[in-house]
Amino acid sequence: MADEDLAATHDRYATYLDRHARQEGRALIFDLDGAALKLIPASALPTTLPGEEPPALPPWWRTP
């Protein structure tokens, strides 16, 4: 996700999941009873998941 969307996305998921995220490096991680949801800012993607590139999102998907 875009770096500037990380805080708003975190807040939205914290509300949805009724959980707090922990930070691991630059990623925010919600632990979900045997699974996890990782929010990774675009600038951290090369070091977090080397070689991966996120798909382009349509303009209507982006946070205003």
Distance bins in CASP14 RR format, pairs under 12 A and 6 or more apart:
PFRMAT RR
TARGET T0000
AUTHOR 0000-0000-0000
RMODE 2
METHOD distances of the structure
MODEL  1
1 7 0 0 0 0 0 1 0 0 0 0 0
1 8 0 0 0 0 1 0 0 0 0 0 0
1 9 1 0 1 0 0 0 0 0 0 0 0
1 10 0 0 0 0 1 0 0 0 0 0 0
1 12 0 0 0 0 0 1 0 0 0 0 0
1 13 0 0 0 0 0 1 0 0 0 0 0
1 26 0 0 0 0 0 1 0 0 0 0 0
1 27 0 0 0 0 0 1 0 0 0 0 0
1 28 0 0 0 0 0 1 0 0 0 0 0
1 38 0 0 0 0 0 1 0 0 0 0 0
1 39 1 0 0 1 0 0 0 0 0 0 0
1 40 1 0 0 1 0 0 0 0 0 0 0
1 41 1 0 0 1 0 0 0 0 0 0 0
1 42 1 0 0 1 0 0 0 0 0 0 0
1 43 0 0 0 0 0 1 0 0 0 0 0
1 44 0 0 0 0 0 1 0 0 0 0 0
1 45 0 0 0 0 1 0 0 0 0 0 0
1 54 1 0 0 1 0 0 0 0 0 0 0
1 55 0 0 0 0 0 1 0 0 0 0 0
1 57 0 0 0 0 1 0 0 0 0 0 0
1 61 0 0 0 0 0 1 0 0 0 0 0
1 62 0 0 0 0 1 0 0 0 0 0 0
1 63 0 0 0 0 1 0 0 0 0 0 0
2 8 0 0 0 0 0 1 0 0 0 0 0
2 9 0 0 0 0 1 0 0 0 0 0 0
2 39 0 0 0 0 0 1 0 0 0 0 0
2 40 0 0 0 0 0 1 0 0 0 0 0
2 41 1 0 0 1 0 0 0 0 0 0 0
2 42 1 0 1 0 0 0 0 0 0 0 0
2 43 0 0 0 0 1 0 0 0 0 0 0
2 44 0 0 0 0 0 1 0 0 0 0 0
2 45 0 0 0 0 0 1 0 0 0 0 0
2 54 0 0 0 0 1 0 0 0 0 0 0
2 56 0 0 0 0 0 1 0 0 0 0 0
2 57 0 0 0 0 1 0 0 0 0 0 0
2 61 0 0 0 0 0 1 0 0 0 0 0
2 62 1 0 0 1 0 0 0 0 0 0 0
2 63 1 0 0 1 0 0 0 0 0 0 0
2 64 0 0 0 0 0 1 0 0 0 0 0
3 9 0 0 0 0 0 1 0 0 0 0 0
3 26 0 0 0 0 1 0 0 0 0 0 0
3 39 0 0 0 0 0 1 0 0 0 0 0
3 40 0 0 0 0 0 1 0 0 0 0 0
3 41 1 0 1 0 0 0 0 0 0 0 0
3 42 1 0 1 0 0 0 0 0 0 0 0
3 43 1 0 1 0 0 0 0 0 0 0 0
3 44 0 0 0 0 1 0 0 0 0 0 0
3 45 0 0 0 0 0 1 0 0 0 0 0
3 63 0 0 0 0 0 1 0 0 0 0 0
4 41 0 0 0 0 1 0 0 0 0 0 0
4 42 0 0 0 0 1 0 0 0 0 0 0
4 43 0 0 0 0 0 1 0 0 0 0 0
4 62 0 0 0 0 0 1 0 0 0 0 0
4 63 0 0 0 0 1 0 0 0 0 0 0
4 64 0 0 0 0 0 1 0 0 0 0 0
5 11 0 0 0 0 0 1 0 0 0 0 0
5 12 0 0 0 0 1 0 0 0 0 0 0
5 13 0 0 0 0 0 1 0 0 0 0 0
5 28 0 0 0 0 0 1 0 0 0 0 0
5 39 0 0 0 0 1 0 0 0 0 0 0
5 40 0 0 0 0 0 1 0 0 0 0 0
5 41 0 0 0 0 1 0 0 0 0 0 0
5 42 0 0 0 0 1 0 0 0 0 0 0
5 43 0 0 0 0 0 1 0 0 0 0 0
5 54 0 0 0 0 0 1 0 0 0 0 0
5 57 0 0 0 0 0 1 0 0 0 0 0
5 61 0 0 0 0 0 1 0 0 0 0 0
5 62 1 0 0 1 0 0 0 0 0 0 0
5 63 1 0 1 0 0 0 0 0 0 0 0
5 64 0 0 0 0 0 1 0 0 0 0 0
6 12 0 0 0 0 0 1 0 0 0 0 0
6 13 0 0 0 0 0 1 0 0 0 0 0
6 21 0 0 0 0 0 1 0 0 0 0 0
6 23 0 0 0 0 0 1 0 0 0 0 0
6 26 0 0 0 0 1 0 0 0 0 0 0
6 27 0 0 0 0 1 0 0 0 0 0 0
6 28 1 0 0 1 0 0 0 0 0 0 0
6 38 0 0 0 0 0 1 0 0 0 0 0
6 39 1 0 0 1 0 0 0 0 0 0 0
6 40 0 0 0 0 1 0 0 0 0 0 0
6 41 1 0 1 0 0 0 0 0 0 0 0
6 42 0 0 0 0 1 0 0 0 0 0 0
6 43 0 0 0 0 1 0 0 0 0 0 0
6 44 0 0 0 0 1 0 0 0 0 0 0
6 63 0 0 0 0 0 1 0 0 0 0 0
7 13 0 0 0 0 0 1 0 0 0 0 0
7 14 0 0 0 0 0 1 0 0 0 0 0
7 21 0 0 0 0 0 1 0 0 0 0 0
7 28 0 0 0 0 1 0 0 0 0 0 0
7 39 0 0 0 0 1 0 0 0 0 0 0
7 41 0 0 0 0 1 0 0 0 0 0 0
7 63 0 0 0 0 0 1 0 0 0 0 0
8 14 0 0 0 0 0 1 0 0 0 0 0
8 15 0 0 0 0 0 1 0 0 0 0 0
8 28 0 0 0 0 0 1 0 0 0 0 0
8 39 0 0 0 0 0 1 0 0 0 0 0
8 62 0 0 0 0 0 1 0 0 0 0 0
8 63 1 0 1 0 0 0 0 0 0 0 0
8 64 0 0 0 0 1 0 0 0 0 0 0
9 15 0 0 0 0 0 1 0 0 0 0 0
9 16 0 0 0 0 0 1 0 0 0 0 0
9 17 0 0 0 0 0 1 0 0 0 0 0
9 21 0 0 0 0 0 1 0 0 0 0 0
9 27 0 0 0 0 0 1 0 0 0 0 0
9 28 0 0 0 0 1 0 0 0 0 0 0
9 30 0 0 0 0 0 1 0 0 0 0 0
9 37 0 0 0 0 0 1 0 0 0 0 0
9 38 0 0 0 0 0 1 0 0 0 0 0
9 39 1 0 1 0 0 0 0 0 0 0 0
9 40 0 0 0 0 0 1 0 0 0 0 0
9 41 0 0 0 0 1 0 0 0 0 0 0
9 42 0 0 0 0 0 1 0 0 0 0 0
9 62 0 0 0 0 0 1 0 0 0 0 0
9 63 1 0 0 1 0 0 0 0 0 0 0
10 16 0 0 0 0 0 1 0 0 0 0 0
10 17 0 0 0 0 0 1 0 0 0 0 0
10 19 0 0 0 0 0 1 0 0 0 0 0
10 20 0 0 0 0 1 0 0 0 0 0 0
10 21 1 0 1 0 0 0 0 0 0 0 0
10 22 0 0 0 0 0 1 0 0 0 0 0
10 23 0 0 0 0 1 0 0 0 0 0 0
10 27 0 0 0 0 0 1 0 0 0 0 0
10 28 1 0 1 0 0 0 0 0 0 0 0
10 29 0 0 0 0 0 1 0 0 0 0 0
10 30 0 0 0 0 1 0 0 0 0 0 0
10 37 0 0 0 0 0 1 0 0 0 0 0
10 38 0 0 0 0 0 1 0 0 0 0 0
10 39 1 0 0 1 0 0 0 0 0 0 0
10 40 0 0 0 0 0 1 0 0 0 0 0
10 41 0 0 0 0 0 1 0 0 0 0 0
10 63 0 0 0 0 0 1 0 0 0 0 0
11 17 0 0 0 0 0 1 0 0 0 0 0
11 20 0 0 0 0 0 1 0 0 0 0 0
11 21 0 0 0 0 1 0 0 0 0 0 0
11 28 0 0 0 0 0 1 0 0 0 0 0
11 39 0 0 0 0 0 1 0 0 0 0 0
11 63 0 0 0 0 0 1 0 0 0 0 0
12 21 0 0 0 0 0 1 0 0 0 0 0
12 28 0 0 0 0 0 1 0 0 0 0 0
12 30 0 0 0 0 0 1 0 0 0 0 0
12 37 0 0 0 0 0 1 0 0 0 0 0
12 39 0 0 0 0 0 1 0 0 0 0 0
12 63 0 0 0 0 1 0 0 0 0 0 0
13 19 0 0 0 0 1 0 0 0 0 0 0
13 20 0 0 0 0 0 1 0 0 0 0 0
13 21 1 0 0 1 0 0 0 0 0 0 0
13 28 0 0 0 0 1 0 0 0 0 0 0
13 29 0 0 0 0 0 1 0 0 0 0 0
13 30 1 0 0 1 0 0 0 0 0 0 0
13 32 0 0 0 0 0 1 0 0 0 0 0
13 36 0 0 0 0 0 1 0 0 0 0 0
13 37 1 0 0 1 0 0 0 0 0 0 0
13 38 0 0 0 0 0 1 0 0 0 0 0
13 39 1 0 0 1 0 0 0 0 0 0 0
14 20 1 0 0 1 0 0 0 0 0 0 0
14 21 1 0 0 1 0 0 0 0 0 0 0
14 22 0 0 0 0 0 1 0 0 0 0 0
14 28 0 0 0 0 1 0 0 0 0 0 0
14 29 0 0 0 0 0 1 0 0 0 0 0
14 30 1 0 0 1 0 0 0 0 0 0 0
14 37 0 0 0 0 0 1 0 0 0 0 0
14 39 0 0 0 0 0 1 0 0 0 0 0
15 21 0 0 0 0 0 1 0 0 0 0 0
15 30 0 0 0 0 0 1 0 0 0 0 0
16 30 0 0 0 0 1 0 0 0 0 0 0
16 32 0 0 0 0 0 1 0 0 0 0 0
16 37 0 0 0 0 1 0 0 0 0 0 0
17 28 0 0 0 0 0 1 0 0 0 0 0
17 29 0 0 0 0 0 1 0 0 0 0 0
17 30 1 0 1 0 0 0 0 0 0 0 0
17 31 0 0 0 0 1 0 0 0 0 0 0
17 32 1 0 0 1 0 0 0 0 0 0 0
17 33 0 0 0 0 0 1 0 0 0 0 0
17 35 0 0 0 0 0 1 0 0 0 0 0
17 36 0 0 0 0 0 1 0 0 0 0 0
17 37 1 0 0 1 0 0 0 0 0 0 0
17 39 0 0 0 0 0 1 0 0 0 0 0
18 30 0 0 0 0 0 1 0 0 0 0 0
18 32 0 0 0 0 0 1 0 0 0 0 0
19 28 0 0 0 0 0 1 0 0 0 0 0
19 29 0 0 0 0 0 1 0 0 0 0 0
19 30 1 0 1 0 0 0 0 0 0 0 0
19 31 1 0 0 1 0 0 0 0 0 0 0
19 32 1 0 0 1 0 0 0 0 0 0 0
19 33 0 0 0 0 1 0 0 0 0 0 0
19 35 0 0 0 0 0 1 0 0 0 0 0
19 36 0 0 0 0 0 1 0 0 0 0 0
19 37 0 0 0 0 1 0 0 0 0 0 0
20 28 0 0 0 0 1 0 0 0 0 0 0
20 29 0 0 0 0 0 1 0 0 0 0 0
20 30 0 0 0 0 1 0 0 0 0 0 0
20 31 0 0 0 0 1 0 0 0 0 0 0
21 27 0 0 0 0 1 0 0 0 0 0 0
21 28 1 0 1 0 0 0 0 0 0 0 0
21 29 1 0 1 0 0 0 0 0 0 0 0
21 30 1 0 1 0 0 0 0 0 0 0 0
21 31 0 0 0 0 1 0 0 0 0 0 0
21 32 0 0 0 0 0 1 0 0 0 0 0
21 36 0 0 0 0 1 0 0 0 0 0 0
21 37 0 0 0 0 1 0 0 0 0 0 0
21 38 0 0 0 0 1 0 0 0 0 0 0
21 39 1 0 0 1 0 0 0 0 0 0 0
21 40 0 0 0 0 0 1 0 0 0 0 0
22 28 1 0 0 1 0 0 0 0 0 0 0
22 29 1 0 1 0 0 0 0 0 0 0 0
22 30 0 0 0 0 1 0 0 0 0 0 0
22 31 1 0 0 1 0 0 0 0 0 0 0
22 32 0 0 0 0 0 1 0 0 0 0 0
22 36 0 0 0 0 1 0 0 0 0 0 0
22 37 0 0 0 0 0 1 0 0 0 0 0
22 38 0 0 0 0 0 1 0 0 0 0 0
22 39 0 0 0 0 0 1 0 0 0 0 0
23 29 1 0 0 1 0 0 0 0 0 0 0
23 30 0 0 0 0 0 1 0 0 0 0 0
23 38 0 0 0 0 0 1 0 0 0 0 0
23 39 0 0 0 0 0 1 0 0 0 0 0
23 40 0 0 0 0 0 1 0 0 0 0 0
23 41 0 0 0 0 0 1 0 0 0 0 0
23 44 0 0 0 0 0 1 0 0 0 0 0
24 30 0 0 0 0 0 1 0 0 0 0 0
24 31 0 0 0 0 0 1 0 0 0 0 0
24 36 0 0 0 0 1 0 0 0 0 0 0
24 38 0 0 0 0 1 0 0 0 0 0 0
24 39 0 0 0 0 0 1 0 0 0 0 0
24 40 0 0 0 0 1 0 0 0 0 0 0
24 44 0 0 0 0 0 1 0 0 0 0 0
24 47 0 0 0 0 0 1 0 0 0 0 0
24 48 0 0 0 0 1 0 0 0 0 0 0
25 38 0 0 0 0 0 1 0 0 0 0 0
25 39 0 0 0 0 0 1 0 0 0 0 0
25 40 0 0 0 0 1 0 0 0 0 0 0
25 41 0 0 0 0 0 1 0 0 0 0 0
25 43 0 0 0 0 0 1 0 0 0 0 0
25 44 1 0 0 1 0 0 0 0 0 0 0
25 47 0 0 0 0 1 0 0 0 0 0 0
25 48 0 0 0 0 1 0 0 0 0 0 0
26 38 0 0 0 0 0 1 0 0 0 0 0
26 39 0 0 0 0 1 0 0 0 0 0 0
26 40 1 0 0 1 0 0 0 0 0 0 0
26 41 1 0 1 0 0 0 0 0 0 0 0
26 42 0 0 0 0 0 1 0 0 0 0 0
26 43 1 0 0 1 0 0 0 0 0 0 0
26 44 1 1 0 0 0 0 0 0 0 0 0
26 45 0 0 0 0 1 0 0 0 0 0 0
26 46 0 0 0 0 0 1 0 0 0 0 0
26 47 0 0 0 0 1 0 0 0 0 0 0
26 48 1 0 0 1 0 0 0 0 0 0 0
26 49 0 0 0 0 0 1 0 0 0 0 0
27 36 0 0 0 0 1 0 0 0 0 0 0
27 37 0 0 0 0 0 1 0 0 0 0 0
27 38 1 0 1 0 0 0 0 0 0 0 0
27 39 1 0 0 1 0 0 0 0 0 0 0
27 40 1 0 1 0 0 0 0 0 0 0 0
27 41 1 0 0 1 0 0 0 0 0 0 0
27 42 0 0 0 0 0 1 0 0 0 0 0
27 43 0 0 0 0 0 1 0 0 0 0 0
27 44 1 0 0 1 0 0 0 0 0 0 0
27 45 0 0 0 0 1 0 0 0 0 0 0
27 47 0 0 0 0 0 1 0 0 0 0 0
27 48 1 0 0 1 0 0 0 0 0 0 0
27 49 0 0 0 0 1 0 0 0 0 0 0
28 36 0 0 0 0 0 1 0 0 0 0 0
28 37 0 0 0 0 1 0 0 0 0 0 0
28 38 1 0 0 1 0 0 0 0 0 0 0
28 39 1 0 1 0 0 0 0 0 0 0 0
28 40 0 0 0 0 1 0 0 0 0 0 0
28 41 0 0 0 0 1 0 0 0 0 0 0
28 44 0 0 0 0 0 1 0 0 0 0 0
28 48 0 0 0 0 0 1 0 0 0 0 0
29 35 0 0 0 0 0 1 0 0 0 0 0
29 36 1 0 1 0 0 0 0 0 0 0 0
29 37 1 0 0 1 0 0 0 0 0 0 0
29 38 1 0 1 0 0 0 0 0 0 0 0
29 39 1 0 0 1 0 0 0 0 0 0 0
29 40 0 0 0 0 1 0 0 0 0 0 0
29 48 0 0 0 0 0 1 0 0 0 0 0
30 36 1 0 0 1 0 0 0 0 0 0 0
30 37 1 0 1 0 0 0 0 0 0 0 0
30 38 1 0 0 1 0 0 0 0 0 0 0
30 39 1 0 0 1 0 0 0 0 0 0 0
31 37 0 0 0 0 1 0 0 0 0 0 0
31 38 0 0 0 0 0 1 0 0 0 0 0
32 38 0 0 0 0 0 1 0 0 0 0 0
38 44 0 0 0 0 0 1 0 0 0 0 0
38 45 0 0 0 0 0 1 0 0 0 0 0
38 48 0 0 0 0 1 0 0 0 0 0 0
38 49 0 0 0 0 1 0 0 0 0 0 0
39 45 0 0 0 0 0 1 0 0 0 0 0
39 48 0 0 0 0 0 1 0 0 0 0 0
40 46 0 0 0 0 0 1 0 0 0 0 0
40 47 0 0 0 0 1 0 0 0 0 0 0
40 48 1 0 1 0 0 0 0 0 0 0 0
40 49 1 0 0 1 0 0 0 0 0 0 0
40 52 0 0 0 0 1 0 0 0 0 0 0
40 54 0 0 0 0 1 0 0 0 0 0 0
41 47 0 0 0 0 0 1 0 0 0 0 0
41 48 0 0 0 0 1 0 0 0 0 0 0
41 49 0 0 0 0 0 1 0 0 0 0 0
41 54 0 0 0 0 0 1 0 0 0 0 0
42 48 0 0 0 0 0 1 0 0 0 0 0
42 49 0 0 0 0 0 1 0 0 0 0 0
42 52 0 0 0 0 0 1 0 0 0 0 0
42 53 0 0 0 0 1 0 0 0 0 0 0
42 54 1 0 0 1 0 0 0 0 0 0 0
42 55 0 0 0 0 0 1 0 0 0 0 0
42 56 0 0 0 0 0 1 0 0 0 0 0
42 57 0 0 0 0 0 1 0 0 0 0 0
43 54 0 0 0 0 0 1 0 0 0 0 0
44 50 0 0 0 0 0 1 0 0 0 0 0
44 52 0 0 0 0 0 1 0 0 0 0 0
44 54 0 0 0 0 0 1 0 0 0 0 0
45 51 0 0 0 0 1 0 0 0 0 0 0
45 52 1 0 0 1 0 0 0 0 0 0 0
45 53 1 0 0 1 0 0 0 0 0 0 0
45 54 1 0 0 1 0 0 0 0 0 0 0
45 55 0 0 0 0 0 1 0 0 0 0 0
46 52 0 0 0 0 1 0 0 0 0 0 0
46 53 0 0 0 0 1 0 0 0 0 0 0
46 54 0 0 0 0 0 1 0 0 0 0 0
48 54 0 0 0 0 0 1 0 0 0 0 0
54 61 0 0 0 0 0 1 0 0 0 0 0
55 61 0 0 0 0 0 1 0 0 0 0 0
56 62 0 0 0 0 0 1 0 0 0 0 0
57 63 0 0 0 0 0 1 0 0 0 0 0
END
